[in-house]
Amino acid sequence: MPKIASTLSNSFDAFDRAILEIVQRNNQVTHAVIGDQVGLSGSAVRRRLARLRAAGVIRKDVALLDLDQLGVSLVVSVTFDTETPEIYAAFEQQVAGLPEVQQCYHIAGDQDFLLIVHAPSLQYFEEWAKAQFMRNEAIRRYSTTVIWSCKKFETAVPVR
């Protein structure tokens, strides 16, 4: 049975939401500076961030790289011949171990999964896709779209 997450509006106050807005845009801002912006002490901000991390609301603190300098990004849709929980679980396990797969979504519609893949080159991706998708007998079809350029990429989500 899927776990139902509580909403931010029920679990967190306005200070938490303001802190989350700030750290989503720049997590290198000091606790003191965040405190000045939201009206709390630096130590109160530190405690709140620790609680948000422990609760899993803040999953990771990362650096975002310029993907254009590191290869090519692609959108890959995958369709299966047969749809079963076992086939989906096996595929999810397969892609979880592939560093080239940056994101994996189980989707509604004509396709079953949508992947965001990053590869050092199109030639690399071609060989990689053959090994990962063509050898998987459960996959009926996969379709690839090359991302020429990114016009908007945002990781921050509204929390207000």
Buried (B, 14 or more C-beta within 10 A) or exposed (E): EEEEEEEBEEEBEEBBBBBBBBBBEEBEBEBBBBBBBBEBEBEBBBEBBEEBEEEEBBEEEEEEEEBEEEBBBBBBBBBBEEEEEEBBEEBEEBBEEEEBBEEBEEEEEEBBBBBBBBBEEEEEBEEBBEEBBEEBEBBEEBEBEEBEEEEEEEEEEEBE
